[in-house]
Amino acid sequence: MRPRIVVYVSADELSHMRREAARRRLSLSRYAKERLTPASDEFDRDAQALNGGGLPLEKHLAEQVRNAFAARADDLADNLRTVMVMLDQLVRSTLTHLPEIPTAQHKERFAAGERRHREWQSQVADLLRQMRSEAAKEKTIAAGHGNGAHA
């Protein structure tokens, strides 16, 4: 008699395993064994050969997704560094080319600068809200009509 293993799973996990076993036309026991053991049949060996050998197909796909996200994060970090340098150069240029404020005008210039800054912040906030709203609409449209069906 072969050794027996007892594994505890949730009702959802058991339901998922039963569906997958049925879809593959395997007994639940055979399906579980195949999921627990390394490539034991030709199909699994072929799948491993396609992804370079050592890793099971799921791990290989996860590794590819992780690498894609890492590459995208690197691109975003490069873009952020570019924006930081551009902002630094803008501030440097502004401070270099603007004249000093006379002491007698400090109070009124400061008040005007604060007002203009608040207005600029408000405009940026409005623009961001508008851009987010448009992006949300595009996602809704894409999600609602992605399968070719129309309302």
Z-matrix of the N, CA and C atoms (Angstrom, degrees):
N
C 1 1.462
C 2 1.531 1 109.04
N 3 1.330 2 116.03 1 137.83
C 4 1.467 3 121.08 2 179.93
C 5 1.519 4 110.13 3 -79.41
N 6 1.347 5 116.24 4 151.09
C 7 1.474 6 119.27 5 177.95
C 8 1.532 7 110.87 6 -63.56
N 9 1.299 8 115.78 7 153.62
C 10 1.459 9 122.26 8 -177.27
C 11 1.518 10 109.23 9 -120.72
N 12 1.347 11 116.31 10 141.98
C 13 1.460 12 121.93 11 178.59
C 14 1.516 13 107.98 12 -119.53
N 15 1.320 14 116.52 13 139.48
C 16 1.459 15 121.71 14 176.42
C 17 1.526 16 107.61 15 -109.56
N 18 1.334 17 115.74 16 127.94
C 19 1.458 18 121.41 17 179.99
C 20 1.524 19 107.89 18 -126.70
N 21 1.321 20 116.08 19 134.05
C 22 1.455 21 120.49 20 178.45
C 23 1.522 22 109.40 21 -97.30
N 24 1.334 23 116.19 22 128.46
C 25 1.462 24 122.04 23 178.77
C 26 1.516 25 108.73 24 -131.78
N 27 1.334 26 115.53 25 159.82
C 28 1.462 27 119.87 26 177.28
C 29 1.527 28 109.36 27 -76.57
N 30 1.304 29 116.30 28 168.14
C 31 1.468 30 121.03 29 178.38
C 32 1.526 31 110.64 30 -61.68
N 33 1.333 32 116.80 31 -39.39
C 34 1.468 33 120.11 32 178.44
C 35 1.518 34 111.63 33 -65.39
N 36 1.339 35 115.90 34 -42.31
C 37 1.464 36 119.26 35 178.95
C 38 1.523 37 111.13 36 -63.91
N 39 1.324 38 117.03 37 -41.75
C 40 1.455 39 121.06 38 178.75
C 41 1.529 40 110.62 39 -64.10
N 42 1.317 41 116.18 40 -41.68
C 43 1.462 42 120.53 41 177.96
C 44 1.527 43 110.79 42 -61.26
N 45 1.331 44 115.62 43 -43.83
C 46 1.465 45 120.10 44 178.65
C 47 1.529 46 110.50 45 -62.30
N 48 1.327 47 116.76 46 -45.28
C 49 1.465 48 120.28 47 -179.93
C 50 1.519 49 111.04 48 -62.46
N 51 1.306 50 117.81 49 -40.83
C 52 1.475 51 120.67 50 178.69
C 53 1.526 52 111.22 51 -63.73
N 54 1.347 53 116.28 52 -42.25
C 55 1.472 54 119.24 53 178.51
C 56 1.523 55 111.10 54 -62.23
N 57 1.334 56 116.26 55 -45.37
C 58 1.466 57 120.32 56 -179.33
C 59 1.523 58 111.15 57 -64.91
N 60 1.324 59 116.63 58 -41.53
C 61 1.469 60 120.13 59 178.62
C 62 1.525 61 109.95 60 -62.46
N 63 1.332 62 116.70 61 -43.95
C 64 1.463 63 120.41 62 178.76
C 65 1.522 64 111.06 63 -64.62
N 66 1.322 65 116.63 64 -41.21
C 67 1.462 66 120.36 65 179.85
C 68 1.524 67 110.77 66 -61.79
N 69 1.319 68 116.57 67 -36.44
C 70 1.465 69 120.85 68 -179.75
C 71 1.532 70 112.45 69 -90.23
N 72 1.334 71 115.11 70 -0.19
C 73 1.468 72 121.93 71 179.82
C 74 1.537 73 111.42 72 58.90
N 75 1.341 74 113.89 73 48.25
C 76 1.458 75 121.53 74 178.36
C 77 1.517 76 108.78 75 -124.34
N 78 1.337 77 115.57 76 157.34
C 79 1.460 78 118.29 77 171.69
C 80 1.525 79 107.47 78 -70.58
N 81 1.307 80 115.66 79 157.77
C 82 1.456 81 120.25 80 179.04
C 83 1.533 82 110.13 81 -60.10
N 84 1.318 83 116.01 82 -40.64
C 85 1.457 84 120.58 83 179.38
C 86 1.531 85 111.19 84 -62.89
N 87 1.334 86 117.23 85 -45.04
C 88 1.465 87 120.96 86 -179.74
C 89 1.533 88 110.54 87 -65.51
N 90 1.330 89 116.20 88 -41.70
C 91 1.467 90 120.03 89 178.64
C 92 1.524 91 110.42 90 -60.17
N 93 1.339 92 117.11 91 -47.29
C 94 1.464 93 121.29 92 -179.98
C 95 1.525 94 110.45 93 -61.63
N 96 1.327 95 117.35 94 -41.98
C 97 1.457 96 120.49 95 179.91
C 98 1.525 97 110.70 96 -62.60
N 99 1.322 98 117.65 97 -43.37
C 100 1.456 99 120.84 98 179.49
C 101 1.520 100 111.96 99 -64.60
N 102 1.326 101 116.73 100 -34.59
C 103 1.467 102 119.79 101 178.73
C 104 1.526 103 111.61 102 -72.48
N 105 1.330 104 117.83 103 -26.07
C 106 1.453 105 121.85 104 -177.86
C 107 1.521 106 114.02 105 -89.67
N 108 1.321 107 116.90 106 -24.73
C 109 1.465 108 119.77 107 -176.03
C 110 1.516 109 110.72 108 -103.53
N 111 1.345 110 116.58 109 152.67
C 112 1.466 111 119.14 110 177.00
C 113 1.525 112 110.26 111 -65.87
N 114 1.305 113 115.68 112 170.26
C 115 1.463 114 123.48 113 -176.00
C 116 1.520 115 111.67 114 -38.92
N 117 1.323 116 114.73 115 107.77
C 118 1.451 117 118.85 116 -176.75
C 119 1.517 118 112.88 117 -110.42
N 120 1.314 119 117.19 118 -11.67
C 121 1.464 120 117.70 119 178.36
C 122 1.525 121 110.18 120 -127.37
N 123 1.295 122 116.42 121 174.84
C 124 1.467 123 121.03 122 -174.92
C 125 1.523 124 112.16 123 -62.68
N 126 1.324 125 116.63 124 -38.91
C 127 1.466 126 119.26 125 -178.62
C 128 1.524 127 110.45 126 -60.12
N 129 1.339 128 116.83 127 -47.20
C 130 1.460 129 120.18 128 179.81
C 131 1.521 130 111.02 129 -64.12
N 132 1.326 131 117.52 130 -40.39
C 133 1.462 132 120.18 131 178.73
C 134 1.528 133 110.25 132 -64.12
N 135 1.350 134 116.54 133 -39.82
C 136 1.467 135 119.88 134 177.68
C 137 1.526 136 110.73 135 -64.03
N 138 1.331 137 117.13 136 -41.44
C 139 1.462 138 121.09 137 179.35
C 140 1.521 139 110.13 138 -63.32
N 141 1.329 140 117.25 139 -40.99
C 142 1.464 141 119.82 140 178.35
C 143 1.518 142 111.00 141 -67.19
N 144 1.330 143 117.44 142 -36.62
C 145 1.465 144 120.15 143 178.92
C 146 1.527 145 110.08 144 -64.15
N 147 1.334 146 116.89 145 -35.97
C 148 1.462 147 120.35 146 179.59
C 149 1.515 148 111.88 147 -65.12
N 150 1.330 149 117.63 148 -33.94
C 151 1.463 150 118.77 149 -177.40
C 152 1.521 151 112.75 150 -100.52
N 153 1.285 152 118.19 151 18.18
C 154 1.449 153 121.08 152 172.01
C 155 1.511 154 115.00 153 98.92
N 156 1.277 155 118.78 154 6.78
C 157 1.459 156 119.53 155 171.80
C 158 1.498 157 115.53 156 108.33
N 159 1.314 158 118.16 157 -85.48
C 160 1.447 159 122.45 158 -163.25
C 161 1.509 160 117.99 159 -62.59
N 162 1.315 161 119.20 160 -39.72
C 163 1.463 162 120.39 161 -172.50
C 164 1.522 163 111.81 162 -91.64
N 165 1.338 164 117.43 163 141.94
C 166 1.464 165 119.00 164 170.76
C 167 1.533 166 109.24 165 -62.11
N 168 1.300 167 116.51 166 157.11
C 169 1.460 168 122.01 167 -173.63
C 170 1.528 169 112.49 168 -55.82
N 171 1.345 170 117.99 169 -42.48
C 172 1.465 171 120.62 170 -178.45
C 173 1.533 172 110.48 171 -62.19
N 174 1.336 173 116.28 172 -42.54
C 175 1.461 174 119.33 173 179.98
C 176 1.521 175 110.64 174 -67.37
N 177 1.312 176 116.04 175 -36.33
C 178 1.466 177 119.85 176 178.39
C 179 1.526 178 110.16 177 -64.07
N 180 1.334 179 117.23 178 -44.37
C 181 1.467 180 120.48 179 178.74
C 182 1.527 181 110.67 180 -63.96
N 183 1.328 182 116.52 181 -41.31
C 184 1.468 183 119.85 182 178.52
C 185 1.529 184 110.37 183 -62.29
N 186 1.323 185 116.63 184 -39.65
C 187 1.461 186 121.03 185 178.44
C 188 1.524 187 110.68 186 -64.32
N 189 1.334 188 117.44 187 -40.71
C 190 1.466 189 120.60 188 178.19
C 191 1.527 190 111.13 189 -64.17
N 192 1.318 191 117.11 190 -42.62
C 193 1.464 192 120.85 191 178.69
C 194 1.526 193 109.65 192 -63.65
N 195 1.331 194 117.34 193 -44.13
C 196 1.464 195 121.63 194 178.90
C 197 1.530 196 110.23 195 -59.73
N 198 1.325 197 117.21 196 -43.58
C 199 1.466 198 120.77 197 179.42
C 200 1.524 199 111.46 198 -64.95
N 201 1.337 200 116.85 199 -39.11
C 202 1.464 201 120.07 200 178.64
C 203 1.528 202 110.68 201 -64.16
N 204 1.344 203 116.95 202 -42.59
C 205 1.457 204 120.29 203 177.84
C 206 1.524 205 111.01 204 -64.87
N 207 1.322 206 117.12 205 -40.20
C 208 1.464 207 120.50 206 179.41
C 209 1.525 208 110.62 207 -63.32
N 210 1.335 209 116.84 208 -41.65
C 211 1.469 210 120.31 209 178.81
C 212 1.527 211 110.15 210 -64.06
N 213 1.327 212 116.80 211 -41.56
C 214 1.469 213 120.51 212 179.34
C 215 1.526 214 110.50 213 -65.52
N 216 1.332 215 116.71 214 -40.04
C 217 1.465 216 120.37 215 178.20
C 218 1.529 217 110.32 216 -63.37
N 219 1.330 218 116.61 217 -38.99
C 220 1.467 219 119.94 218 177.22
C 221 1.522 220 110.78 219 -63.25
N 222 1.338 221 116.92 220 -41.64
C 223 1.466 222 120.61 221 177.97
C 224 1.529 223 110.82 222 -61.94
N 225 1.333 224 116.15 223 -43.92
C 226 1.466 225 120.00 224 179.46
C 227 1.529 226 110.98 225 -64.44
N 228 1.322 227 117.57 226 -39.51
C 229 1.463 228 120.86 227 177.90
C 230 1.529 229 110.06 228 -63.60
N 231 1.329 230 117.85 229 -40.25
C 232 1.470 231 120.74 230 176.98
C 233 1.525 232 110.95 231 -62.39
N 234 1.327 233 116.16 232 -42.89
C 235 1.467 234 119.98 233 178.45
C 236 1.529 235 110.76 234 -63.13
N 237 1.314 236 116.71 235 -41.04
C 238 1.464 237 120.62 236 179.48
C 239 1.521 238 110.75 237 -63.47
N 240 1.337 239 117.05 238 -42.95
C 241 1.467 240 120.04 239 177.13
C 242 1.529 241 110.63 240 -60.68
N 243 1.317 242 117.60 241 -40.43
C 244 1.470 243 121.34 242 178.54
C 245 1.525 244 110.44 243 -61.32
N 246 1.323 245 117.21 244 -46.21
C 247 1.466 246 121.00 245 179.58
C 248 1.529 247 110.36 246 -63.14
N 249 1.318 248 117.55 247 -39.36
C 250 1.466 249 120.59 248 178.98
C 251 1.535 250 110.83 249 -62.67
N 252 1.323 251 117.09 250 -43.34
C 253 1.467 252 120.59 251 179.16
C 254 1.530 253 109.98 252 -65.53
N 255 1.338 254 116.65 253 -41.75
C 256 1.466 255 119.83 254 179.32
C 257 1.528 256 110.44 255 -62.13
N 258 1.327 257 116.85 256 -42.90
C 259 1.461 258 120.71 257 179.63
C 260 1.528 259 110.72 258 -64.34
N 261 1.314 260 116.53 259 -42.53
C 262 1.461 261 120.62 260 178.01
C 263 1.528 262 110.59 261 -60.04
N 264 1.330 263 117.30 262 -43.48
C 265 1.464 264 120.91 263 179.58
C 266 1.528 265 111.59 264 -66.28
N 267 1.333 266 116.61 265 -36.64
C 268 1.465 267 120.28 266 177.37
C 269 1.524 268 110.51 267 -63.38
N 270 1.331 269 117.03 268 -46.87
C 271 1.459 270 120.68 269 -179.99
C 272 1.525 271 110.06 270 -63.26
N 273 1.306 272 117.02 271 -44.27
C 274 1.470 273 120.82 272 178.93
C 275 1.524 274 111.23 273 -59.58
N 276 1.326 275 116.31 274 -46.12
C 277 1.466 276 120.41 275 -179.97
C 278 1.524 277 111.09 276 -63.93
N 279 1.327 278 115.92 277 -42.30
C 280 1.465 279 120.46 278 179.86
C 281 1.525 280 110.57 279 -61.94
N 282 1.318 281 116.28 280 -48.21
C 283 1.459 282 119.99 281 -178.70
C 284 1.526 283 112.25 282 -67.43
N 285 1.300 284 116.57 283 -29.33
C 286 1.465 285 120.46 284 179.44
C 287 1.522 286 111.85 285 -74.35
N 288 1.327 287 117.40 286 -37.05
C 289 1.465 288 120.73 287 -172.21
C 290 1.526 289 115.21 288 -97.06
N 291 1.304 290 118.92 289 -18.69
C 292 1.463 291 120.26 290 178.82
C 293 1.526 292 110.03 291 -83.20
N 294 1.322 293 116.28 292 139.73
C 295 1.481 294 118.43 293 178.98
C 296 1.527 295 110.67 294 -74.90
N 297 1.315 296 115.98 295 159.10
C 298 1.462 297 121.72 296 175.12
C 299 1.524 298 109.45 297 -64.45
N 300 1.333 299 116.14 298 149.72
C 301 1.465 300 120.58 299 177.90
C 302 1.526 301 107.89 300 -87.12
N 303 1.355 302 116.57 301 128.47
C 304 1.472 303 119.25 302 177.23
C 305 1.525 304 110.16 303 -61.01
N 306 1.296 305 117.47 304 146.13
C 307 1.468 306 123.44 305 -176.72
C 308 1.526 307 111.35 306 -56.49
N 309 1.302 308 118.22 307 -37.87
C 310 1.474 309 121.73 308 -178.36
C 311 1.531 310 111.76 309 -65.82
N 312 1.326 311 117.73 310 -23.05
C 313 1.469 312 120.86 311 -176.73
C 314 1.538 313 112.92 312 -103.43
N 315 1.311 314 118.44 313 3.07
C 316 1.473 315 121.28 314 -176.29
C 317 1.524 316 112.25 315 -54.85
N 318 1.346 317 117.26 316 -49.78
C 319 1.462 318 121.39 317 -173.70
C 320 1.528 319 111.44 318 -62.20
N 321 1.336 320 117.20 319 -50.70
C 322 1.468 321 119.49 320 -177.61
C 323 1.531 322 111.72 321 -70.66
N 324 1.335 323 118.19 322 -36.96
C 325 1.469 324 120.82 323 178.04
C 326 1.529 325 110.59 324 -66.56
N 327 1.339 326 115.91 325 -39.40
C 328 1.455 327 119.95 326 178.45
C 329 1.527 328 110.11 327 -62.83
N 330 1.331 329 117.45 328 -45.21
C 331 1.467 330 121.87 329 178.83
C 332 1.525 331 110.32 330 -61.47
N 333 1.331 332 116.90 331 -43.78
C 334 1.464 333 120.30 332 179.63
C 335 1.538 334 110.02 333 -65.23
N 336 1.325 335 116.55 334 -40.84
C 337 1.461 336 120.13 335 178.32
C 338 1.513 337 112.15 336 -62.62
N 339 1.334 338 117.00 337 -42.30
C 340 1.463 339 121.40 338 177.80
C 341 1.525 340 110.94 339 -62.99
N 342 1.343 341 117.08 340 -43.87
C 343 1.468 342 121.13 341 178.63
C 344 1.527 343 110.55 342 -61.61
N 345 1.330 344 116.44 343 -47.02
C 346 1.469 345 120.39 344 -178.93
C 347 1.531 346 110.44 345 -64.10
N 348 1.318 347 116.91 346 -36.21
C 349 1.464 348 120.69 347 178.59
C 350 1.524 349 111.11 348 -65.91
N 351 1.347 350 117.05 349 -43.91
C 352 1.473 351 120.33 350 177.26
C 353 1.523 352 111.09 351 -61.68
N 354 1.339 353 117.54 352 -40.68
C 355 1.466 354 121.34 353 177.83
C 356 1.529 355 110.45 354 -63.23
N 357 1.326 356 116.18 355 -42.35
C 358 1.463 357 120.50 356 178.92
C 359 1.528 358 110.04 357 -63.17
N 360 1.333 359 117.58 358 -44.18
C 361 1.464 360 121.20 359 178.46
C 362 1.531 361 110.79 360 -60.74
N 363 1.329 362 116.67 361 -41.14
C 364 1.465 363 121.10 362 178.84
C 365 1.531 364 110.84 363 -63.13
N 366 1.331 365 116.76 364 -42.82
C 367 1.459 366 120.40 365 178.66
C 368 1.530 367 111.14 366 -64.05
N 369 1.319 368 117.16 367 -40.86
C 370 1.465 369 120.84 368 178.30
C 371 1.528 370 109.64 369 -64.22
N 372 1.337 371 117.24 370 -44.20
C 373 1.465 372 120.74 371 179.09
C 374 1.526 373 110.57 372 -60.84
N 375 1.333 374 117.38 373 -42.99
C 376 1.470 375 121.01 374 177.79
C 377 1.525 376 111.19 375 -61.79
N 378 1.321 377 116.11 376 -44.06
C 379 1.463 378 120.66 377 179.62
C 380 1.529 379 110.94 378 -62.75
N 381 1.329 380 117.35 379 -43.17
C 382 1.467 381 120.55 380 178.22
C 383 1.523 382 111.60 381 -63.63
N 384 1.343 383 117.24 382 -42.02
C 385 1.463 384 120.65 383 177.12
C 386 1.520 385 110.70 384 -59.97
N 387 1.333 386 116.25 385 -44.99
C 388 1.462 387 121.13 386 179.63
C 389 1.531 388 110.70 387 -62.02
N 390 1.331 389 117.03 388 -44.46
C 391 1.462 390 120.29 389 -179.62
C 392 1.531 391 111.19 390 -64.89
N 393 1.342 392 117.38 391 -40.47
C 394 1.471 393 120.95 392 178.50
C 395 1.520 394 110.94 393 -66.15
N 396 1.326 395 116.19 394 -38.98
C 397 1.461 396 120.61 395 179.01
C 398 1.522 397 110.63 396 -63.67
N 399 1.325 398 116.62 397 -44.16
C 400 1.462 399 120.44 398 178.75
C 401 1.524 400 110.92 399 -65.04
N 402 1.325 401 117.30 400 -39.59
C 403 1.462 402 120.40 401 178.47
C 404 1.524 403 110.73 402 -65.09
N 405 1.338 404 117.00 403 -39.98
C 406 1.464 405 120.83 404 178.78
C 407 1.520 406 110.51 405 -64.83
N 408 1.328 407 117.24 406 -40.11
C 409 1.471 408 120.82 407 177.89
C 410 1.520 409 110.47 408 -62.96
N 411 1.335 410 116.60 409 -42.82
C 412 1.462 411 120.15 410 179.27
C 413 1.521 412 111.17 411 -62.88
N 414 1.350 413 116.94 412 -40.38
C 415 1.464 414 120.29 413 178.23
C 416 1.519 415 110.65 414 -64.81
N 417 1.340 416 116.41 415 -41.00
C 418 1.458 417 120.59 416 -179.86
C 419 1.522 418 110.19 417 -64.00
N 420 1.303 419 116.42 418 -43.88
C 421 1.469 420 120.70 419 179.24
C 422 1.526 421 109.67 420 -63.73
N 423 1.322 422 117.16 421 -45.67
C 424 1.457 423 121.15 422 -178.81
C 425 1.526 424 110.58 423 -64.64
N 426 1.335 425 117.88 424 -40.00
C 427 1.456 426 120.84 425 -179.54
C 428 1.524 427 111.57 426 -70.78
N 429 1.316 428 116.11 427 -36.21
C 430 1.467 429 119.34 428 -176.82
C 431 1.505 430 113.98 429 -76.96
N 432 1.315 431 118.00 430 -25.23
C 433 1.461 432 120.44 431 -174.63
C 434 1.515 433 112.48 432 -123.73
N 435 1.330 434 116.47 433 20.02
C 436 1.450 435 120.05 434 -177.62
C 437 1.517 436 114.34 435 -66.99
N 438 1.351 437 117.45 436 -23.46
C 439 1.448 438 119.64 437 -177.16
C 440 1.519 439 112.39 438 -99.12
N 441 1.319 440 116.74 439 9.31
C 442 1.466 441 119.59 440 178.47
C 443 1.509 442 113.40 441 89.93
N 444 1.344 443 118.31 442 -8.67
C 445 1.459 444 121.38 443 179.82
C 446 1.521 445 108.83 444 -80.37
N 447 1.310 446 116.27 445 144.67
C 448 1.468 447 120.71 446 179.15
C 449 1.521 448 108.68 447 -121.28
N 450 1.318 449 115.02 448 144.88
C 451 1.472 450 120.12 449 -177.85
C 452 1.506 451 111.16 450 -72.86
